[in-house]
């Protein structure tokens, strides 16, 4: 299930993006002066272009924090044009 980022409140979307950025090796290797706002805006643009998607796993065995994630669309064997958002 893919979640349309437009449906998430800004503070929720920003927190999800920041959490994802901190998990990324590329972000950790940025210099200390890297601007979180710039990185967040880059991720938002990637979500808008659907090169990244917000996925939700309905697996009850996962913790809630592990059920929602940002992932490259390629992880699902899809192209950005093939992404369809589920309604919440």
MARBA-3410 file (N, C-alpha, C, O; in Angstrom, 1 decimal):
88
0.8,-1.2,0.0,0.0,0.0,0.0,0.9,1.2,0.0,1.8,1.3,0.8 ~ 0.6,2.2,-0.9,1.4,3.4,-1.0,0.5,4.5,-0.5,-0.7,4.6,-0.8 ~ 1.1,5.4,0.3,0.3,6.6,0.9,0.7,7.8,0.1,1.9,8.1,-0.1 ~ -0.3,8.6,-0.3,-0.1,9.8,-1.0,0.4,10.8,0.1,-0.2,11.1,1.1 ~ 1.6,11.4,-0.1,2.2,12.3,0.8,1.3,13.6,1.0,1.4,14.2,2.0
0.5,13.9,0.0,-0.3,15.1,0.1,-1.4,14.9,1.2,-2.0,15.9,1.7 ~ -1.7,13.6,1.6,-2.7,13.4,2.6,-2.2,13.5,4.0,-3.0,13.4,5.0 ~ -0.9,13.5,4.2,-0.3,13.6,5.5,-0.2,15.0,6.0,0.2,15.9,5.2 ~ -0.4,15.3,7.3,-0.2,16.6,7.8,1.3,16.9,7.7,2.2,16.0,7.7 ~ 1.7,18.2,7.5,3.1,18.6,7.3,4.0,18.1,8.4,5.1,17.7,8.1
3.6,18.2,9.6,4.5,17.8,10.7,4.7,16.3,10.7,5.8,15.9,11.0 ~ 3.7,15.6,10.3,3.9,14.1,10.2,4.8,13.7,9.1,5.7,12.9,9.2 ~ 4.6,14.4,7.9,5.4,14.1,6.8,6.9,14.5,7.0,7.8,13.8,6.7 ~ 7.1,15.7,7.7,8.4,16.1,8.0,9.1,15.2,9.0,10.3,14.9,8.8 ~ 8.4,14.7,9.9,9.0,13.7,10.9,9.4,12.4,10.2,10.4,11.9,10.5
8.5,12.0,9.3,8.8,10.7,8.6,10.0,10.9,7.7,10.9,10.0,7.7 ~ 10.1,12.0,7.0,11.2,12.3,6.2,12.5,12.4,7.0,13.5,11.8,6.6 ~ 12.5,13.1,8.1,13.7,13.3,8.9,14.2,11.9,9.5,15.4,11.7,9.5 ~ 13.2,11.1,9.9,13.6,9.8,10.4,14.2,9.0,9.2,15.3,8.3,9.5 ~ 13.7,9.0,8.1,14.3,8.3,6.9,15.6,8.8,6.6,16.6,8.1,6.3
15.8,10.2,6.6,17.1,10.7,6.3,18.2,10.3,7.2,19.3,10.0,6.8 ~ 17.9,10.2,8.5,18.9,9.8,9.5,19.3,8.3,9.3,20.3,7.9,9.7 ~ 18.4,7.6,8.7,18.7,6.1,8.5,19.6,5.9,7.2,20.1,4.9,7.0 ~ 19.7,7.0,6.4,20.4,6.8,5.1,21.9,7.1,5.3,22.3,8.1,5.9 ~ 22.7,6.2,4.8,24.2,6.4,4.9,24.6,7.7,4.3,25.6,8.3,4.7
24.0,8.0,3.1,24.4,9.2,2.4,24.2,10.5,3.3,25.1,11.4,3.3 ~ 23.1,10.5,4.0,22.9,11.7,4.8,23.8,11.8,6.0,24.3,12.8,6.4 ~ 24.2,10.6,6.6,25.1,10.6,7.7,26.5,11.1,7.3,27.2,11.6,8.1 ~ 26.8,10.9,6.0,28.1,11.3,5.5,28.2,12.7,5.1,29.3,13.2,4.7 ~ 27.1,13.4,5.1,27.1,14.8,4.7,27.8,15.6,5.8,27.9,15.2,6.9
28.3,16.8,5.4,29.1,17.5,6.4,28.1,18.1,7.4,26.9,18.1,7.2 ~ 28.6,18.5,8.6,27.8,18.9,9.7,26.9,20.1,9.4,25.9,20.3,10.1 ~ 27.3,20.9,8.4,26.6,22.1,8.1,25.4,21.8,7.1,24.8,22.8,6.7 ~ 25.2,20.6,6.8,24.2,20.2,5.8,22.8,20.7,6.4,22.6,20.6,7.6 ~ 22.0,21.3,5.5,20.8,21.9,5.9,19.6,20.8,5.9,19.3,20.3,4.8
19.1,20.5,7.0,18.0,19.6,7.1,16.8,20.0,6.2,16.2,19.2,5.6 ~ 16.5,21.3,6.2,15.4,21.8,5.4,15.6,21.5,3.9,14.7,21.1,3.3 ~ 16.8,21.7,3.5,17.1,21.4,2.1,17.0,20.0,1.8,16.4,19.6,0.8 ~ 17.5,19.1,2.6,17.4,17.7,2.4,15.9,17.2,2.5,15.5,16.4,1.7 ~ 15.2,17.8,3.4,13.7,17.5,3.5,13.0,17.9,2.2,12.1,17.1,1.7
13.3,19.0,1.7,12.6,19.5,0.5,13.0,18.6,-0.7,12.2,18.4,-1.6 ~ 14.3,18.1,-0.8,14.7,17.2,-1.8,13.9,15.9,-1.8,13.4,15.4,-2.8 ~ 13.7,15.4,-0.6,12.9,14.2,-0.4,11.4,14.4,-0.8,10.8,13.6,-1.5 ~ 10.9,15.6,-0.4,9.5,15.9,-0.8,9.3,15.9,-2.3,8.3,15.4,-2.9 ~ 10.3,16.5,-3.0,10.3,16.5,-4.5,10.4,15.1,-5.1,9.7,14.8,-6.0
11.2,14.2,-4.5,11.3,12.8,-4.9,10.0,12.1,-4.7,9.6,11.3,-5.5 ~ 9.3,12.4,-3.5,8.0,11.8,-3.3,7.0,12.3,-4.3,6.1,11.5,-4.8 ~ 7.1,13.6,-4.6,6.1,14.1,-5.6,6.3,13.5,-7.0,5.4,13.2,-7.7 ~ 7.6,13.3,-7.3,7.9,12.6,-8.6,7.7,11.1,-8.6,7.8,10.4,-9.6 ~ 7.4,10.6,-7.4,7.2,9.2,-7.2,8.5,8.3,-7.4,8.4,7.1,-7.6
9.7,8.9,-7.3,10.9,8.1,-7.3,11.1,7.5,-5.9,11.8,6.5,-5.8 ~ 10.5,8.1,-4.9,10.4,7.6,-3.6,8.9,7.5,-3.3,8.1,8.3,-3.7 ~ 8.6,6.5,-2.5,7.2,6.3,-2.1,7.1,6.0,-0.6,8.0,5.5,0.0 ~ 6.0,6.4,0.0,5.7,6.1,1.4,4.9,4.8,1.3,3.8,4.8,0.8 ~ 5.4,3.8,1.9,4.8,2.5,1.9,4.2,2.1,3.3,4.8,2.6,4.3
3.2,1.4,3.4,2.6,1.0,4.6,2.4,-0.5,4.5,1.7,-1.0,3.6 ~ 3.0,-1.3,5.5,2.8,-2.7,5.5,1.7,-3.1,6.5,1.7,-2.6,7.6 ~ 0.8,-3.9,6.1,-0.3,-4.3,7.0,0.0,-5.5,7.9,-0.9,-6.1,8.5 ~ 1.3,-5.8,7.9,1.7,-7.0,8.7,1.6,-6.7,10.2,2.3,-5.8,10.7 ~ 0.7,-7.3,10.9,0.5,-7.1,12.3,1.6,-7.5,13.2,1.7,-7.0,14.4
2.5,-8.3,12.7,3.7,-8.7,13.5,4.8,-7.6,13.6,5.7,-7.7,14.4 ~ 4.7,-6.6,12.8,5.7,-5.5,12.8,5.2,-4.4,13.8,4.0,-4.2,14.0 ~ 6.2,-3.8,14.4,5.9,-2.6,15.2,5.3,-1.5,14.3,5.7,-1.5,13.1 ~ 4.5,-0.6,14.8,3.9,0.4,14.1,5.0,1.3,13.3,4.8,1.6,12.2 ~ 6.1,1.5,14.0,7.2,2.3,13.4,7.8,1.6,12.2,8.4,2.3,11.4
7.8,0.3,12.2,8.3,-0.4,11.1,7.4,-0.7,10.0,7.7,-1.2,8.9 ~ 6.1,-0.3,10.2,5.1,-0.6,9.2,5.0,0.5,8.1,4.5,0.3,7.0 ~ 5.5,1.7,8.5,5.5,2.8,7.5,6.9,3.2,7.2,7.7,3.4,8.1 ~ 7.2,3.4,5.9,8.6,3.6,5.5,8.6,4.3,4.2,7.7,4.3,3.4 ~ 9.7,5.0,3.9,10.0,5.7,2.6,10.9,4.7,1.9,12.0,4.3,2.5
10.6,4.4,0.7,11.5,3.5,-0.1,11.5,4.0,-1.5,10.6,4.6,-2.0 ~ 12.6,3.6,-2.2,12.7,3.9,-3.7,11.6,3.0,-4.4,11.4,1.9,-4.0 ~ 11.0,3.6,-5.4,9.9,2.8,-6.1,10.4,1.6,-6.7,9.7,0.6,-6.9 ~ 11.7,1.6,-7.1,12.3,0.4,-7.7,12.3,-0.8,-6.8,12.3,-2.0,-7.2 ~ 12.2,-0.6,-5.5,12.2,-1.7,-4.5,10.9,-2.6,-4.7,10.8,-3.7,-4.3
9.9,-2.0,-5.4,8.7,-2.7,-5.6,8.5,-3.2,-7.0,7.5,-3.7,-7.5 ~ 9.6,-3.0,-7.8,9.6,-3.4,-9.2,8.7,-2.6,-10.1,8.2,-3.0,-11.1 ~ 8.6,-1.3,-9.7,7.7,-0.4,-10.4,8.5,0.8,-10.9,9.6,1.1,-10.4 ~ 7.9,1.5,-11.9,8.4,2.8,-12.3,7.5,3.9,-11.7,6.4,3.5,-11.2 ~ 7.9,5.1,-11.6,7.0,6.2,-11.0,5.7,6.2,-11.7,4.7,6.5,-11.0
5.6,6.0,-13.0,4.3,6.1,-13.7,3.3,5.0,-13.3,2.1,5.1,-13.5 ~ 3.9,3.9,-12.7,3.0,2.8,-12.3,2.5,2.9,-10.8,1.7,2.1,-10.4 ~ 2.9,3.9,-10.1,2.5,4.0,-8.7,1.1,4.6,-8.6,0.8,5.6,-9.2 ~ 0.3,3.9,-7.9,-1.1,4.3,-7.6,-1.2,4.4,-6.1,-0.8,3.4,-5.4 ~ -1.8,5.4,-5.6,-2.0,5.6,-4.1,-3.3,5.0,-3.7,-4.3,5.1,-4.3
-3.2,4.3,-2.5,-4.4,3.7,-1.9,-5.1,4.9,-1.1,-4.4,5.8,-0.6 ~ -6.4,4.8,-1.1,-7.1,5.8,-0.3,-7.1,5.4,1.2,-7.2,4.2,1.5 ~ -6.9,6.3,2.1,-6.9,6.1,3.5,-8.3,6.0,4.1,-8.4,5.7,5.3
END
